């Protein structure tokens, strides 16, 4: 395991974030993990590939840009399914752009949304592909401090010193 992001953790966090933030989805899964009939609307998430990020952290870790895809899948029973799948893709794009998925990563950057006809097992469904990129760091941080890391910072202006005067300090960074 590394100090930076691990792909298993990333997939789990994005999948959970999608389920929590897009509650109208009946299911969210890794793509392609489901071989049975789908309950729609649903979504599939995948990291398609990655490349070296322009900015590197210079701490022994490798900065990479993940190219990610979410497939929005709707049934075709509704006469307006083409409009509905586009609305679903737009809603997903709006939510994903800028998201960090509960991780210490750069915000996601929406790239595109378009109809997806490349998955033959999904031919019975209306499918749109929503693509986004996200910069993450992988590997161990060579400069990670040992021991406890401070979580609260307090500042005082010409204060008296000592614990009896602790209330004269103003908290500027909370431990919450």
Helices and strands as residue ranges (DSSP letters): H 7-21, E 27-30, E 42-52, E 62-74, H 81-96, E 109-115, G 120-122, E 126-138, E 153-155, G 163-168, E 170-173
